Amino acid sequence: MKKRHLAAILLASSTFISACGSPEEQIHKSLEETVVLEKDFEKQQKPLMKLEKEEKSLFDEMMNLGMKKFDEIVSLSDKALTNLDKREELLAKEEEAMATSKKEFDKIDGLIGKLKDDQLKGKAKELQELMNQRYDSHKQLVKAYNEAIKQDRKVYELMKDKELKLETLESQIESANQVQEDVQAANELFNKLTDQFNEGKEKLYKEAGIISD
């Protein structure tokens, strides 16, 4: 059974030069506040990864035991189900942090129009679109991750059935693995967009003259 690995890349902060309350500085301030708000998102990453490793260990232990030690299988399955519950809670906190981040980020919409330099304004709009794509990709990541948890839960519920047939278990494990591939793809896209946004943000700051080298 494959295990997903959620290691999302976070927004990067920057050092800036004061721009005396200009639209450029206000955009910078809002973007950097977005970084701060995503710290709550960051806090969920290590616990999630730790729980994923713990679940994998539980699953491997069950596979090594075999159904002859059914009581132990049931005990381990219950631990795995509790693990999934905890991950759902962490994922909900991560989703909430991203929603708060987006609320702050949306403030730049009214500031972009105040930029006097048309070229700078165009780049700011491109950056805005990229960030919105990133938020959308995170929604897809959360959706896929929740579906993966749902499919994993079915695996552990099945393993508590003493009359379970091997082909039934194998079929459900295959379904779980397929969803986990969706999680991996969604995670890679989110990380790619985060990298692109960080790079675009630095270029925007430098061109606007509000960041030091």
Secondary structure, 3 states (H helix, E strand, C coil): CCCCCCCCCCCCCCCECCCCCCHHHHHHHHHHHHHHHCHHHHHCHHHHHHHHHHHHHHHHHHHHHCHHHHHHHHHHHHHHHHHHHHHHHHHHHHHHHHHHHHHHHHHHHHHHCCCCCHHHHHHHHHHHHHHHHHHHHHHHHHHHHHHHHHHHHHHHHHCCCCCCCHHHHHHHHHHHHHHHHHHHHHHHHHHHHHHHHHHHHHHHHHHHCCECC
